[in-house]
Amino acid sequence: MASEGRQPGPVARRVAIVTGAASGIGRAIAAALAQAGARVVLLDVNEENGTAATRTIEGEGGEAMFIQADVSQSGDCEAAVDRVVARFGRLDILVNNAGIISRADVVDLPEQEWDRVMAVNVKSMFLLSKFAVPVMTRGGGGAIVNVASGWGLAGGPRAVAYCASKGAVVLLTKAMAIDHGRAGIRVNCVCPGDTDTEMLRNEARQLGEPLDRFLAGSADRPLGRIGRPEEIAQAALYLASDAASFVTGTTLVVDGGGLA
């Protein structure tokens, strides 16, 4: 339960699911929602890190629950939503954040890697939304935040599956906003630039580049640095909250000016 003295936040007592919440941007989003008063359910395939993230939120006075799930699998997604409704009786916020990257061009990318990236980055959002939207509709509305990428708006080198998947997320967001707006469900998208996460470091390893040189290249943008997960989390929190009550179908770029 929330600690004594904690002031009601912009999403107080709302129930939120965050996917890919065991680390990186997802973990920061879960923490930000909890700090803003939400009851947060963290979904991730990594049980150890997901449990640790949940305990950290609880240790800071937030209310959190961890569910181990492979969000590319329909059964796991449906079961997760059912567990959330069984415990809390409602679902107000869904943050579809889970994502992976495989750095290769169309010639070198194995077919199974294409399928894996599409399953985690796009199919998971379809599946979680499929089961979450009816619950939100019965509850009078809600907010869905999909995490895409700057590379969903502009192409990048040797990242064909990632770029394609994130472009799909951008238009999935717009289509869902049109379909479910009359039910009081807002659907928006955050497009981060390079952010200080383990996934970014993994890109350097995939490309065989020295980490310091890779990170220096990632920081080559108007603000002269890469982002912090907490900065992306604040954008997601805004879109999930009533501060964005008339915002739907939009794409919020948070990239230090990289696309400028």
DRENLOTI-26063 format. One line per 8 residues: their letters; for each residue z, x, y of N, C-alpha, C, O. Coordinates in steps of 0.001 Angstrom, whole numbers. Example, Ala and Ser with C-alpha at 12.3 -4.5 7.8 and 13.67 -1.06 7.14 Angstrom:
as = 7800,13190,-5690,7800,12300,-4500,7800,13200,-3300,8465,14236,-3319; 7080,12850,-2250,7140,13670,-1060,7870,12900,30,8039,13409,1138;
END
This chain:
masegrqp = 0,844,-1194,0,0,0,0,878,1242,374,2050,1190; -434,284,2381,-465,1059,3612,939,1449,4007,1892,697,3803; 1054,2647,4580,2371,3134,4972,2872,2388,6192,2080,1860,6973; 4210,2344,6361,4810,1704,7513,4393,2440,8776,4317,3668,8801; 4126,1671,9820,3742,2274,11089,2252,2457,11243,1783,2746,12344; 1492,2299,10177,30,2413,10266,-507,1198,11007,-202,62,10641; -1305,1427,12045,-1860,344,12828,-3063,-268,12095,-3795,441,11404; -3265,-1584,12247,-4426,-2212,11610,-5714,-1545,12078,-5913,-1334,13274;
gpvarrva = -6575,-1218,11141,-7820,-554,11476,-8977,-1525,11544,-8800,-2725,11334; -10177,-1006,11840,-11347,-1879,12028,-11850,-2552,10759,-12665,-3472,10827; -11370,-2097,9595,-11736,-2766,8339,-10478,-3109,7549,-10480,-3070,6318; -9411,-3442,8258,-8105,-3685,7639,-8174,-4749,6552,-8716,-5834,6759; -7612,-4417,5383,-7459,-5282,4216,-8781,-5655,3562,-8785,-6428,2604; -9890,-5137,4039,-11152,-5400,3362,-11256,-4532,2109,-10653,-3463,2023; -12019,-5008,1162,-12184,-4307,-111,-13544,-3622,-104,-14573,-4257,128; -13534,-2319,-360,-14752,-1521,-276,-14979,-736,-1553,-14042,-169,-2116;
ivtgaasg = -16222,-703,-2010,-16653,186,-3084,-17461,1313,-2466,-18334,1076,-1632; -17169,2542,-2878,-17956,3705,-2459,-18419,4428,-3710,-17591,4805,-4539; -19714,4630,-3868,-20228,5348,-5027,-20395,6831,-4700,-20536,7217,-3539; -20373,7647,-5744,-20437,9088,-5526,-19268,9572,-4693,-19412,10449,-3841; -18099,8983,-4955,-16941,9167,-4071,-16025,10304,-4474,-14999,10516,-3827; -16361,11043,-5523,-15473,12107,-5990,-15565,13371,-5141,-14683,14226,-5210; -16614,13497,-4349,-16796,14735,-3586,-17730,14483,-2412,-18349,13425,-2302; -17817,15473,-1544,-18809,15472,-484,-18725,14300,478,-17639,13884,883;
igraiaaa = -19893,13775,837,-19972,12689,1806,-19275,11437,1282,-18589,10753,2043; -19437,11128,9,-18806,9937,-548,-17291,9989,-461,-16645,8995,-126; -16733,11138,-759,-15274,11285,-660,-14807,11112,782,-13774,10492,1033; -15563,11655,1722,-15206,11518,3135,-15323,10069,3593,-14501,9607,4385; -16327,9348,3109,-16472,7943,3475,-15312,7133,2923,-14752,6295,3629; -14944,7372,1667,-13816,6661,1077,-12536,6901,1873,-11766,5973,2119; -12318,8146,2269,-11127,8481,3053,-11153,7802,4415,-10131,7292,4873; -12310,7791,5064,-12416,7171,6387,-12168,5671,6318,-11490,5112,7180;
laqagarv = -12714,5018,5298,-12480,3582,5141,-11005,3292,4892,-10449,2344,5445; -10374,4118,4053,-8951,3919,3775,-8112,4126,5024,-7175,3369,5280; -8442,5147,5801,-7719,5397,7039,-7889,4260,8032,-7023,4022,8875; -9019,3556,7926,-9287,2422,8815,-8745,1110,8253,-8990,44,8818; -8011,1185,7142,-7302,25,6630,-7885,-657,5423,-7309,-1630,4934; -9028,-174,4915,-9646,-820,3760,-8928,-450,2470,-8292,599,2369; -9044,-1326,1502,-8641,-1041,132,-9897,-526,-565,-10879,-1254,-713; -9856,733,-991,-11077,1432,-1380,-11123,1660,-2889,-10149,2100,-3500;
vlldvnee = -12280,1348,-3471,-12534,1615,-4878,-13568,2733,-4954,-14694,2590,-4479; -13166,3842,-5557,-14033,5007,-5665,-14745,4980,-7011,-14096,4902,-8054; -16070,5043,-6995,-16868,5104,-8219,-17513,6468,-8332,-18089,6975,-7369; -17416,7061,-9508,-18061,8348,-9750,-18064,8611,-11247,-17232,8082,-11984; -19004,9430,-11688,-19045,9822,-13094,-18011,10905,-13394,-17621,11087,-14547; -17566,11623,-12360,-16625,12729,-12515,-15195,12198,-12416,-14683,11958,-11323; -14565,12021,-13563,-13232,11419,-13590,-12177,12316,-12940,-11323,11830,-12198; -12231,13608,-13213,-11211,14521,-12678,-11223,14526,-11157,-10181,14344,-10526;
ngtaatrt = -12392,14733,-10564,-12482,14801,-9104,-12262,13428,-8472,-11676,13323,-7395; -12734,12376,-9147,-12527,11038,-8614,-11065,10651,-8589,-10591,10043,-7629; -10351,11002,-9643,-8919,10727,-9678,-8186,11516,-8600,-7284,10993,-7946; -8572,12765,-8418,-7948,13587,-7380,-8192,13012,-5994,-7280,12975,-5169; -9421,12560,-5731,-9730,11968,-4429,-8918,10706,-4190,-8453,10459,-3078; -8751,9911,-5235,-7967,8678,-5136,-6507,8988,-4831,-5886,8331,-3995; -5965,9988,-5511,-4567,10349,-5265,-4365,10889,-3860,-3318,10660,-3254; -5339,11594,-3341,-5243,12097,-1968,-5169,10944,-973,-4353,10965,-52;
iegeggea = -6017,9945,-1158,-5984,8771,-279,-4636,8076,-366,-4057,7711,657; -4133,7892,-1578,-2844,7236,-1760,-1721,8052,-1137,-785,7495,-563; -1815,9380,-1253,-803,10243,-669,-766,10186,845,246,10516,1463; -1872,9765,1440,-1938,9627,2894,-1654,8203,3358,-1860,7864,4523; -1181,7375,2431,-777,6019,2795,-1827,4960,2592,-1604,3806,2959; -2974,5308,2018,-4023,4335,1790,-3907,3674,433,-3125,4106,-414; -4680,2634,230,-4713,1934,-1048,-6061,2215,-1698,-7107,1923,-1118; -6038,2780,-2903,-7278,3202,-3543,-7205,2999,-5042,-6127,2900,-5628;
mfiqadvs = -8380,2938,-5645,-8523,2738,-7092,-9761,3507,-7529,-10783,3480,-6843; -9678,4193,-8668,-10829,4925,-9177,-11386,4247,-10420,-10635,3828,-11301; -12716,4144,-10484,-13400,3641,-11672,-14466,4665,-12059,-15356,4981,-11270; -14363,5173,-13276,-15405,6077,-13753,-16624,5248,-14126,-16525,4294,-14898; -17767,5616,-13578,-18974,4833,-13824,-20212,5690,-13618,-20257,6541,-12730; -21206,5454,-14446,-22538,5998,-14241,-23327,4903,-13531,-23742,3926,-14153; -23528,5069,-12239,-24091,3985,-11442,-25588,3793,-11664,-26195,2909,-11059; -26181,4605,-12517,-27574,4364,-12890,-27683,3425,-14091,-28783,3100,-14538;
qsgdceaa = -26521,2991,-14613,-26480,2123,-15781,-25995,726,-15384,-24940,574,-14768; -26778,-283,-15746,-26469,-1657,-15359,-25093,-2094,-15840,-24339,-2706,-15084; -24760,-1789,-17076,-23478,-2221,-17623,-22298,-1653,-16862,-21316,-2353,-16619; -22391,-374,-16482,-21305,246,-15723,-21159,-398,-14346,-20042,-607,-13871; -22277,-710,-13710,-22232,-1313,-12376,-21630,-2712,-12421,-20777,-3055,-11603; -22082,-3521,-13388,-21558,-4878,-13501,-20067,-4861,-13825,-19296,-5642,-13267; -19664,-3966,-14731,-18251,-3884,-15102,-17395,-3440,-13924,-16276,-3922,-13752; -17910,-2529,-13117,-17151,-2052,-11958,-16916,-3176,-10959,-15799,-3354,-10473;
vdrvvarf = -17956,-3930,-10652,-17796,-5045,-9716,-16834,-6079,-10289,-15999,-6618,-9563; -16944,-6359,-11581,-16029,-7318,-12210,-14578,-6848,-12100,-13685,-7655,-11844; -14340,-5558,-12291,-12974,-5035,-12187,-12438,-5151,-10767,-11264,-5461,-10564; -13290,-4904,-9798,-12873,-5015,-8396,-12495,-6459,-8077,-11468,-6706,-7446; -13314,-7405,-8507,-13028,-8811,-8237,-11766,-9253,-8983,-10970,-10030,-8457; -11589,-8760,-10201,-10396,-9127,-10970,-9126,-8649,-10277,-8105,-9336,-10300; -9190,-7470,-9662,-7993,-6933,-9021,-7767,-7495,-7623,-6644,-7846,-7260; -8846,-7579,-6837,-8681,-7926,-5425,-9170,-9324,-5068,-8816,-9850,-4013;
grldilvn = -9977,-9929,-5931,-10464,-11272,-5664,-11612,-11349,-4685,-12045,-12443,-4322; -12117,-10199,-4250,-13163,-10209,-3235,-13833,-8845,-3161,-13349,-7873,-3740; -14935,-8781,-2454,-15608,-7519,-2152,-16283,-7684,-802,-17113,-8574,-617; -15923,-6824,140,-16415,-6950,1510,-17404,-5873,1911,-18290,-6115,2730; -17259,-4683,1341,-18061,-3532,1757,-18554,-2802,516,-17790,-2558,-418; -19831,-2458,513,-20399,-1606,-531,-21102,-440,143,-22008,-636,953; -20684,767,-193,-21356,1971,300,-22051,2634,-879,-21404,3228,-1742; -23369,2528,-905,-24184,3146,-1950,-24498,4582,-1530,-25456,4833,-800;
nagiisra = -23686,5506,-1998,-23801,6893,-1561,-24261,7851,-2653,-24807,8909,-2342; -24056,7513,-3912,-24345,8456,-4995,-25772,8988,-4897,-26722,8231,-4695; -25899,10297,-5044,-27229,10889,-4954,-27266,12295,-5519,-26255,12997,-5548; -28458,12700,-5972,-28683,14051,-6477,-30004,14555,-5910,-30798,13782,-5375; -30230,15864,-6031,-31473,16446,-5554,-32007,17427,-6586,-31250,18158,-7225; -33309,17426,-6734,-33978,18384,-7608,-35118,18995,-6798,-36082,18307,-6463; -35010,20288,-6485,-35954,20935,-5584,-37165,21457,-6350,-37087,22475,-7037; -38276,20753,-6225,-39526,21169,-6863,-40659,20342,-6271,-40437,19249,-5749;
dvvdlpeq = -41876,20875,-6356,-43035,20098,-5930,-43534,19242,-7088,-42978,19288,-8186; -44581,18462,-6841,-45027,17483,-7825,-45581,18150,-9090,-45556,17551,-10165; -46069,19361,-8969,-46609,20062,-10129,-45490,20596,-11016,-45556,20487,-12241; -44473,21167,-10402,-43417,21840,-11160,-42273,20927,-11590,-41476,21306,-12448; -42181,19743,-11015,-41063,18859,-11334,-41272,18204,-12693,-42273,17513,-12882; -40356,18400,-13652,-40479,17717,-14946,-40353,16201,-14778,-39624,15716,-13912; -41068,15477,-15610,-41040,14018,-15524,-39620,13473,-15657,-39257,12523,-14964; -38812,14065,-16540,-37454,13560,-16736,-36580,13781,-15500,-35640,13024,-15258;
ewdrvmav = -36891,14819,-14721,-36144,15040,-13483,-36524,14001,-12435,-35667,13508,-11702; -37814,13669,-12367,-38246,12584,-11475,-37481,11308,-11812,-36952,10642,-10923; -37426,10972,-13094,-36752,9751,-13526,-35258,9801,-13202,-34677,8798,-12787; -34643,10959,-13390,-33205,11092,-13136,-32880,10915,-11659,-31927,10220,-11307; -33667,11539,-10800,-33440,11410,-9359,-33626,9958,-8918,-32824,9431,-8147; -34680,9321,-9406,-34922,7934,-9023,-33811,7009,-9537,-33431,6053,-8861; -33301,7299,-10724,-32252,6458,-11297,-30964,6536,-10490,-30339,5514,-10207; -30571,7749,-10122,-29312,7916,-9390,-29462,7515,-7927,-28573,6876,-7363;
nvksmfll = -30579,7885,-7312,-30723,7709,-5868,-31190,6325,-5450,-30871,5870,-4352; -31944,5651,-6313,-32504,4350,-5927,-32034,3224,-6857,-31526,2203,-6396; -32206,3419,-8153,-31845,2350,-9090,-30371,1984,-8970,-30018,811,-9090; -29513,2961,-8736,-28079,2680,-8600,-27807,1718,-7445,-26938,853,-7547; -28545,1868,-6353,-28350,988,-5194,-28805,-428,-5509,-28154,-1401,-5128; -29930,-534,-6208,-30397,-1842,-6669,-29348,-2502,-7569,-29025,-3676,-7390; -28822,-1750,-8530,-27897,-2332,-9497,-26577,-2750,-8857,-26112,-3869,-9073; -25968,-1859,-8071,-24684,-2223,-7448,-24862,-3408,-6517,-24027,-4313,-6485;
skfavpvm = -25949,-3402,-5762,-26197,-4516,-4842,-26442,-5816,-5607,-25998,-6881,-5181; -27141,-5731,-6725,-27436,-6914,-7543,-26161,-7651,-7929,-26111,-8881,-7919; -25128,-6876,-8269,-23879,-7500,-8701,-22913,-7748,-7539,-22054,-8625,-7630; -23043,-6988,-6453,-22134,-7143,-5317,-22540,-8290,-4397,-21678,-8993,-3871; -23834,-8485,-4199,-24290,-9491,-3237,-23789,-10897,-3574,-23332,-11586,-2662; -23845,-11366,-4823,-23316,-12705,-5095,-21822,-12840,-4766,-21379,-13891,-4302; -21057,-11782,-5005,-19630,-11821,-4675,-19443,-11912,-3170,-18634,-12707,-2692; -20184,-11104,-2418,-20101,-11155,-959,-20535,-12514,-426,-19924,-13050,498;
trggggai = -21586,-13064,-1010,-22090,-14361,-559,-21035,-15443,-739,-20821,-16264,152; -20375,-15441,-1897,-19316,-16427,-2129,-18159,-16234,-1153,-17472,-17193,-800; -17946,-14995,-720,-16848,-14705,197,-17196,-14889,1659,-16354,-14663,2529; -18416,-15292,1943,-18803,-15547,3336,-19512,-14409,4025,-19801,-14498,5218; -19806,-13319,3294,-20549,-12220,3906,-19952,-10871,3569,-18988,-10765,2811; -20547,-9846,4149,-20077,-8491,3898,-21010,-7481,4522,-21916,-7838,5275; -20787,-6223,4210,-21595,-5136,4759,-21953,-4167,3649,-21094,-3746,2874; -23229,-3817,3579,-23712,-2807,2642,-24260,-1644,3447,-25064,-1833,4360;
vnvasgwg = -23823,-445,3105,-24306,773,3763,-24933,1649,2696,-24260,2072,1756; -26213,1920,2840,-26932,2797,1919,-27083,4175,2556,-27473,4287,3718; -26778,5203,1808,-26909,6562,2326,-28249,7125,1866,-28467,7330,672; -29137,7371,2813,-30452,7946,2517,-30441,9410,2953,-29581,10173,2514; -31370,9809,3801,-31469,11203,4230,-32509,11287,5337,-33373,10418,5459; -32419,12343,6145,-33492,12617,7079,-34817,12786,6372,-35876,12498,6930; -34750,13260,5127,-35961,13415,4325,-36437,12094,3733,-37384,12073,2947; -35800,11012,4096,-36334,9692,3817,-37214,9195,4935,-37878,8166,4806;
laggprav = -37218,9935,6048,-38021,9591,7222,-39089,10625,7513,-40105,10320,8138; -38862,11845,7064,-39822,12938,7227,-39802,13775,5960,-38747,13982,5359; -40955,14247,5562,-41025,15011,4322,-40400,16385,4435,-40208,16915,5530; -40086,16953,3276,-39535,18296,3213,-40186,19065,2077,-40785,18461,1187; -40079,20397,2093,-40748,21211,1077,-40024,21201,-262,-38794,21203,-315; -40791,21190,-1331,-40277,21306,-2697,-39101,20355,-2947,-38046,20753,-3441; -39317,19107,-2594,-38279,18091,-2809,-38943,16726,-2993,-38494,15727,-2432; -40004,16697,-3776,-40853,15508,-3830,-40094,14284,-4342,-40241,13201,-3777;
aycaskga = -39294,14426,-5384,-38566,13270,-5916,-37483,12825,-4948,-37283,11627,-4745; -36788,13773,-4354,-35725,13439,-3411,-36287,12699,-2207,-35754,11664,-1808; -37365,13225,-1626,-37974,12585,-461,-38459,11180,-806,-38239,10237,-47; -39115,11048,-1945,-39606,9736,-2358,-38454,8759,-2559,-38548,7598,-2160; -37377,9218,-3170,-36241,8339,-3429,-35569,7903,-2137,-35193,6740,-1994; -35418,8812,-1212,-34727,8467,31,-35604,7615,944,-35096,6782,1694; -36928,7821,882,-37814,6907,1584,-37705,5503,1026,-37739,4525,1773; -37573,5403,-288,-37382,4098,-920,-36095,3443,-462,-36057,2229,-267;
vvlltkam = -35044,4220,-290,-33766,3669,164,-33900,3060,1559,-33343,1997,1833; -34636,3734,2433,-34817,3223,3796,-35459,1838,3767,-34990,933,4457; -36517,1655,2987,-37193,360,2957,-36467,-654,2081,-36567,-1857,2326; -35743,-195,1070,-34870,-1097,318,-33854,-1726,1269,-33584,-2925,1199; -33303,-917,2147,-32324,-1392,3125,-32907,-2493,3989,-32278,-3535,4169; -34095,-2280,4524,-34714,-3263,5413,-35019,-4563,4666,-34790,-5655,5188; -35537,-4436,3442,-35857,-5630,2668,-34603,-6438,2339,-34618,-7667,2412; -33516,-5746,1977,-32269,-6439,1669,-31685,-7105,2910,-31121,-8195,2820;
aidhgrag = -31815,-6461,4062,-31312,-7050,5303,-32012,-8373,5589,-31382,-9332,6035; -33306,-8420,5331,-34068,-9655,5538,-33627,-10727,4543,-33439,-11886,4913; -33465,-10340,3298,-33149,-11306,2250,-31770,-11928,2381,-31592,-13103,2060; -30791,-11160,2848,-29400,-11604,2731,-28687,-11787,4069,-27480,-12027,4104; -29418,-11675,5149,-28793,-11851,6460,-28212,-13235,6665,-27139,-13367,7253; -28897,-14275,6193,-28402,-15644,6388,-27136,-15920,5586,-26433,-16897,5840; -26852,-15056,4618,-25605,-15178,3865,-24465,-14413,4532,-23357,-14340,4000; -24751,-13841,5708,-23721,-13098,6426,-23540,-11683,5927,-22510,-11061,6183;
irvncvcp = -24533,-11164,5213,-24457,-9802,4677,-25350,-8890,5512,-26562,-9091,5598; -24743,-7908,6111,-25485,-6899,6875,-25783,-5711,5962,-24925,-5278,5192; -27009,-5191,6057,-27411,-4060,5219,-28026,-3000,6117,-29038,-3241,6774; -27413,-1836,6142,-27868,-752,6997,-27912,562,6228,-27468,650,5083; -28454,1567,6877,-28721,2837,6212,-28301,3992,7113,-28563,3970,8315; -27659,4989,6541,-27352,6235,7226,-28266,7325,6687,-28410,7475,5473; -28882,8084,7581,-29746,9200,7184,-29130,10502,7664,-29384,10924,8792; -28316,11154,6821,-27715,12422,7229,-28750,13552,7224,-29743,13516,6497;
gdtdteml = -28479,14546,8059,-29159,15821,7925,-28359,16713,6999,-27419,16249,6353; -28718,17998,6924,-28000,18930,6049,-26511,18920,6385,-26115,19093,7537; -25706,18714,5362,-24259,18552,5526,-23541,19510,4586,-24030,19809,3497; -22389,19983,5011,-21642,21013,4280,-21004,20426,3019,-19840,20025,3020; -21793,20385,1952,-21341,19851,670,-21767,20791,-448,-22572,21699,-240; -21222,20564,-1626,-21622,21345,-2790,-23089,21094,-3132,-23765,21992,-3635; -23586,19898,-2868,-24985,19622,-3154,-25906,20512,-2316,-26942,20965,-2802; -25536,20758,-1077,-26347,21637,-229,-26365,23053,-794,-27412,23701,-821;
rnearqlg = -25215,23529,-1241,-25167,24864,-1839,-25963,24927,-3147,-26562,25951,-3475; -25957,23822,-3879,-26719,23768,-5110,-28221,23878,-4848,-28963,24400,-5680; -28659,23393,-3711,-30069,23538,-3356,-30464,25003,-3252,-31533,25397,-3719; -29611,25805,-2646,-29892,27239,-2534,-30043,27864,-3911,-30934,28683,-4137; -29166,27473,-4833,-29251,28000,-6199,-30539,27560,-6875,-31189,28356,-7551; -30909,26303,-6698,-32149,25818,-7309,-33367,26571,-6794,-34303,26843,-7546; -33350,26903,-5516,-34491,27581,-4904,-34445,29091,-5069,-35405,29789,-4745; -33320,29592,-5577,-33167,31036,-5742,-33057,31786,-4441,-33471,32941,-4351;
epldrfla = -32498,31139,-3422,-32351,31762,-2106,-30909,32211,-1888,-29985,31557,-2371; -30697,33322,-1164,-29335,33714,-807,-28669,32609,3,-29282,32032,902; -27411,32317,-319,-26737,31184,303,-26663,31327,1820,-26898,30359,2544; -26337,32535,2311,-26184,32685,3758,-27494,32434,4490,-27500,31839,5568; -28606,32884,3909,-29901,32653,4547,-30280,31171,4486,-30826,30624,5444; -29989,30534,3366,-30296,29118,3220,-29506,28280,4220,-30064,27389,4860; -28209,28560,4357,-27378,27798,5289,-27785,28049,6736,-27726,27145,7569; -28194,29268,7028,-28664,29571,8390,-29913,28764,8710,-30061,28255,9821;
gsadrplg = -30809,28647,7741,-31994,27832,7953,-31652,26366,8119,-32277,25668,8918; -30662,25891,7373,-30240,24493,7475,-29628,24191,8834,-29690,23056,9306; -29042,25191,9461,-28399,25011,10766,-29379,25102,11925,-28983,24956,13081; -30656,25341,11632,-31657,25496,12688,-32080,24130,13214,-33105,23576,12818; -31260,23610,14114,-31465,22301,14720,-30828,22314,16103,-30080,23246,16398; -31082,21333,16970,-30575,21404,18345,-29081,21685,18491,-28680,22411,19401; -28250,21122,17609,-26814,21399,17718,-26411,22717,17086,-25260,23134,17212; -27328,23376,16414,-27097,24736,15929,-26134,24869,14781,-25546,25935,14596;
rigrpeei = -25951,23812,13997,-25031,23879,12853,-25376,22772,11880,-26106,21838,12213; -24840,22887,10661,-24951,21788,9711,-23818,20799,9964,-22859,21105,10671; -23941,19619,9384,-22941,18586,9608,-21725,18737,8722,-21735,19497,7753; -20688,18012,9059,-19486,17919,8237,-19454,16539,7580,-19856,15555,8201; -18986,16450,6339,-18935,15142,5677,-18220,14082,6503,-18608,12914,6489; -17185,14483,7216,-16420,13529,8024,-17268,12923,9141,-17021,11794,9563; -18258,13662,9617,-19123,13133,10677,-20059,12058,10134,-20328,11065,10810; -20549,12255,8928,-21377,11230,8304,-20521,10004,7984,-20977,8867,8104;
aqaalyla = -19285,10249,7578,-18377,9155,7227,-18121,8241,8415,-18015,7027,8243; -18019,8796,9609,-17771,7970,10786,-18936,7033,11070,-18737,5913,11541; -20158,7494,10784,-21323,6631,10964,-21296,5490,9956,-21596,4347,10302; -20938,5793,8711,-20838,4750,7691,-19741,3748,8032,-19917,2544,7849; -18621,4242,8523,-17513,3370,8921,-17957,2418,10026,-17652,1227,9982; -18665,2932,10999,-19175,2081,12080,-20028,947,11522,-19828,-215,11875; -20980,1280,10651,-21886,260,10113,-21168,-738,9223,-21600,-1885,9104; -20084,-321,8601,-19317,-1219,7727,-18374,-2122,8507,-17879,-3109,7964;
sdaasfvt = -18118,-1804,9760,-17099,-2501,10538,-17708,-3559,11462,-18926,-3645,11616; -16829,-4361,12070,-17284,-5380,13006,-17835,-4797,14295,-18447,-5517,15084; -17629,-3508,14523,-18255,-2873,15686,-19772,-2951,15598,-20466,-2881,16613; -20286,-3098,14367,-21731,-3224,14133,-22096,-4642,13712,-23003,-4832,12902; -21401,-5639,14254,-21548,-7019,13787,-22939,-7600,14004,-23309,-8560,13328; -23727,-7041,14935,-25087,-7534,15179,-26123,-6489,14776,-27256,-6501,15259; -25718,-5590,13888,-26602,-4513,13438,-26920,-4721,11971,-26021,-4708,11130; -28181,-4910,11661,-28616,-4992,10273,-30072,-4548,10165,-30862,-4720,11094;
gttlvvdg = -30407,-3974,9010,-31764,-3500,8790,-32109,-2230,9543,-33282,-1888,9690; -31094,-1535,10018,-31356,-347,10831,-31118,933,10068,-30480,944,9016; -31644,2017,10620,-31478,3362,10044,-30828,4239,11093,-31411,4488,12148; -29635,4705,10812,-28878,5535,11740,-28993,6997,11307,-28466,7387,10265; -29681,7795,12107,-29882,9207,11800,-28704,9997,12347,-28368,9890,13526; -28076,10795,11481,-26925,11628,11856,-27231,13040,11379,-26831,13434,10283; -27949,13804,12211,-28499,15072,11730,-28486,16208,12751,-29210,17192,12598; -27660,16071,13795,-27582,17146,14775,-28895,17389,15517,-29123,18470,16061;
ggla = -29749,16377,15529,-31015,16500,16236,-32151,17076,15434,-33201,17399,15991; -31963,17212,14122,-32978,17858,13296,-34332,17172,13315,-35362,17844,13284; -34349,15846,13366,-35623,15124,13406,-36185,15005,14818,-37314,14552,15010; -35394,15412,15798,-35864,15309,17180,-36976,16301,17456,-37493,16354,18572;
END
